[in-house]
Amino acid sequence: MKIEEGHLLKFIPPILDGNSYGNKKRYMLVINCDDENNTIEMINVSSIKGKEHKLLYDSNIEIKNYNPLPVPTFAKLDTLYTIDNFNDLQKFMSFNGTKISNSEISNIKLQRYNYIKNCNPTNVINYSETDFKKFNFINI
C-alpha cells in the first residue's frame, strides 16, 4: 500500500524537536507526499491523557475526529518531519492503512499554516533512510 496523506506511521524518530534522540515509538501523521522529491512530510501526534495542559500552547491543536487513533489526540504544529519515502517505510503504517479523515487533515494543515503565518517558530527535521534504519528494525 502506498503511503498517502492522512496515514499514520509508528516508529522511533531518529531525532525529535530539541535535537533529542528518540527512544520510543511515536505516531506520525502524514500531511504531504512529495512525489517529485520522493519524500513525505509528517507531524507528531500524541495522546492528550495526562498532557491536557499542552492544549493551551498555540503550537498544539486537538484532533477532533481522531479515528483511527484509539484515544483523544493532539497534533504538534511546530515541527515538521520529512523523510525519504523508501519502500520499507510502508511497513510502519498503522491501523491497516486507515487514514485520519480528509476534513481533519485539511483542518490540521490550515491550523499549521495559520500558526506559521503568525510568525511562530517552526522546526524542520529531515531523516534519511539510513538515519531511520539506525533506530527502526525492518522485518524482511
The 8 nearest C-alpha neighbors of each residue, nearest first, counted from 0:
[[1, 2, 89, 96, 3, 92, 90, 95],
 [0, 2, 3, 89, 86, 96, 88, 92],
 [3, 1, 89, 0, 6, 4, 92, 32],
 [4, 2, 6, 5, 1, 32, 29, 31],
 [3, 5, 29, 30, 31, 6, 32, 2],
 [6, 4, 98, 99, 29, 30, 3, 28],
 [7, 5, 98, 29, 4, 3, 28, 96],
 [6, 8, 28, 93, 27, 92, 29, 26],
 [7, 9, 92, 27, 91, 93, 26, 28],
 [10, 8, 26, 25, 91, 24, 27, 93],
 [9, 11, 24, 25, 12, 91, 8, 135],
 [10, 12, 24, 23, 21, 25, 134, 135],
 [11, 13, 21, 14, 10, 15, 131, 24],
 [12, 14, 21, 20, 134, 131, 11, 130],
 [15, 13, 20, 12, 21, 19, 18, 16],
 [16, 14, 19, 18, 20, 17, 21, 12],
 [15, 17, 18, 78, 19, 14, 122, 124],
 [16, 18, 19, 15, 14, 20, 122, 78],
 [19, 17, 16, 15, 14, 20, 124, 21],
 [20, 18, 15, 17, 14, 21, 16, 13],
 [21, 19, 14, 13, 15, 22, 18, 12],
 [20, 22, 12, 13, 14, 11, 23, 15],
 [21, 23, 11, 20, 24, 12, 13, 134],
 [24, 22, 11, 21, 25, 10, 12, 20],
 [23, 25, 11, 10, 9, 26, 22, 12],
 [26, 24, 9, 10, 11, 27, 23, 12],
 [25, 27, 9, 8, 44, 43, 7, 28],
 [26, 28, 43, 8, 42, 7, 41, 44],
 [27, 29, 7, 41, 42, 6, 30, 43],
 [28, 30, 41, 4, 5, 6, 31, 40],
 [31, 29, 4, 41, 40, 5, 28, 104],
 [32, 30, 40, 4, 39, 29, 33, 41],
 [33, 31, 39, 34, 38, 3, 4, 40],
 [32, 34, 38, 35, 37, 36, 39, 31],
 [33, 35, 37, 36, 32, 38, 39, 84],
 [34, 36, 33, 37, 38, 32, 39, 84],
 [37, 35, 38, 34, 33, 83, 39, 84],
 [38, 36, 34, 84, 35, 33, 83, 39],
 [39, 37, 83, 84, 33, 82, 36, 32],
 [38, 40, 32, 81, 82, 31, 33, 84],
 [39, 41, 81, 31, 80, 30, 29, 32],
 [42, 40, 29, 80, 28, 30, 27, 79],
 [41, 43, 79, 28, 27, 80, 75, 44],
 [42, 44, 27, 75, 74, 26, 28, 45],
 [45, 43, 74, 73, 26, 27, 75, 42],
 [44, 46, 72, 73, 47, 74, 43, 26],
 [45, 47, 72, 48, 71, 73, 70, 44],
 [46, 48, 72, 50, 51, 71, 73, 49],
 [49, 47, 50, 46, 51, 71, 72, 70],
 [48, 50, 51, 47, 46, 52, 53, 45],
 [51, 49, 47, 52, 48, 53, 46, 54],
 [50, 52, 53, 47, 54, 49, 48, 55],
 [53, 51, 54, 50, 55, 56, 49, 47],
 [52, 54, 55, 51, 56, 50, 59, 47],
 [55, 53, 52, 56, 59, 51, 60, 61],
 [54, 56, 53, 52, 57, 59, 51, 58],
 [57, 55, 58, 54, 53, 59, 52, 60],
 [58, 56, 59, 55, 114, 60, 54, 76],
 [57, 59, 76, 56, 77, 75, 60, 114],
 [60, 58, 75, 57, 74, 54, 56, 76],
 [61, 59, 73, 74, 54, 62, 75, 58],
 [60, 62, 73, 63, 72, 74, 54, 59],
 [61, 63, 73, 65, 64, 72, 60, 74],
 [62, 64, 65, 61, 103, 71, 72, 73],
 [65, 63, 62, 66, 103, 100, 99, 71],
 [64, 66, 62, 68, 63, 67, 72, 71],
 [67, 65, 68, 64, 99, 69, 100, 98],
 [66, 68, 65, 69, 99, 97, 94, 98],
 [69, 67, 66, 65, 70, 71, 72, 94],
 [68, 70, 67, 66, 71, 65, 72, 46],
 [71, 69, 68, 72, 46, 65, 47, 48],
 [72, 70, 47, 46, 65, 69, 73, 62],
 [73, 71, 46, 47, 45, 62, 61, 70],
 [72, 74, 61, 62, 60, 45, 44, 47],
 [75, 73, 44, 60, 59, 76, 43, 61],
 [74, 76, 59, 43, 77, 58, 44, 42],
 [77, 75, 58, 111, 59, 78, 74, 42],
 [76, 78, 121, 58, 75, 122, 120, 79],
 [79, 77, 122, 121, 123, 76, 80, 42],
 [78, 80, 123, 42, 41, 122, 124, 81],
 [79, 81, 124, 41, 40, 123, 125, 42],
 [82, 80, 40, 125, 39, 126, 124, 41],
 [81, 83, 126, 38, 39, 127, 125, 84],
 [82, 84, 38, 127, 85, 128, 37, 39],
 [83, 85, 38, 37, 39, 82, 88, 86],
 [84, 86, 88, 83, 87, 128, 37, 89],
 [87, 85, 88, 89, 84, 90, 1, 83],
 [88, 86, 89, 90, 85, 137, 91, 84],
 [89, 87, 90, 86, 85, 91, 84, 92],
 [88, 90, 91, 92, 87, 2, 86, 1],
 [91, 89, 88, 92, 87, 137, 86, 138],
 [92, 90, 89, 8, 9, 88, 93, 10],
 [91, 93, 8, 89, 90, 7, 96, 9],
 [94, 92, 8, 7, 95, 96, 91, 9],
 [93, 95, 96, 97, 67, 92, 7, 68],
 [96, 94, 93, 97, 92, 98, 0, 6],
 [95, 97, 94, 93, 92, 98, 6, 7],
 [98, 96, 94, 95, 67, 6, 99, 93],
 [99, 97, 6, 5, 100, 96, 7, 67],
 [98, 100, 5, 66, 67, 101, 6, 103],
 [101, 99, 103, 102, 98, 104, 5, 64],
 [102, 100, 104, 103, 105, 99, 5, 98],
 [103, 101, 105, 100, 104, 106, 99, 107],
 [102, 104, 106, 100, 105, 101, 107, 64],
 [105, 103, 101, 107, 106, 102, 108, 100],
 [106, 104, 102, 108, 103, 107, 109, 101],
 [105, 107, 103, 109, 104, 108, 110, 102],
 [108, 106, 104, 110, 109, 105, 111, 103],
 [107, 109, 111, 105, 106, 110, 112, 104],
 [110, 108, 112, 106, 111, 107, 105, 113],
 [109, 111, 113, 107, 112, 108, 106, 114],
 [112, 110, 114, 108, 76, 109, 113, 107],
 [111, 113, 109, 115, 110, 114, 116, 108],
 [114, 112, 116, 110, 111, 115, 117, 109],
 [113, 115, 111, 117, 112, 116, 119, 110],
 [114, 116, 119, 112, 117, 118, 113, 111],
 [117, 115, 113, 118, 114, 112, 119, 111],
 [116, 118, 115, 114, 119, 113, 112, 120],
 [119, 117, 116, 115, 120, 114, 121, 113],
 [118, 120, 115, 117, 114, 121, 116, 77],
 [121, 119, 118, 77, 122, 115, 114, 78],
 [122, 120, 77, 78, 119, 123, 115, 79],
 [123, 121, 78, 79, 77, 124, 120, 16],
 [122, 124, 79, 78, 80, 125, 121, 81],
 [123, 125, 80, 81, 79, 122, 126, 78],
 [124, 126, 81, 82, 80, 123, 127, 79],
 [127, 125, 82, 130, 81, 131, 128, 124],
 [126, 128, 130, 129, 83, 82, 131, 125],
 [127, 129, 131, 130, 83, 132, 126, 85],
 [128, 130, 132, 127, 131, 133, 126, 134],
 [131, 129, 127, 133, 128, 132, 126, 13],
 [130, 132, 128, 129, 133, 134, 13, 135],
 [131, 133, 135, 129, 134, 130, 128, 136],
 [134, 132, 130, 131, 135, 129, 13, 136],
 [135, 133, 132, 131, 13, 11, 136, 130],
 [136, 134, 132, 133, 131, 11, 137, 10],
 [135, 137, 132, 138, 134, 133, 131, 10],
 [138, 136, 139, 135, 87, 132, 90, 88],
 [139, 137, 136, 90, 87, 135, 91, 88],
 [138, 137, 87, 136, 90, 86, 88, 89]]
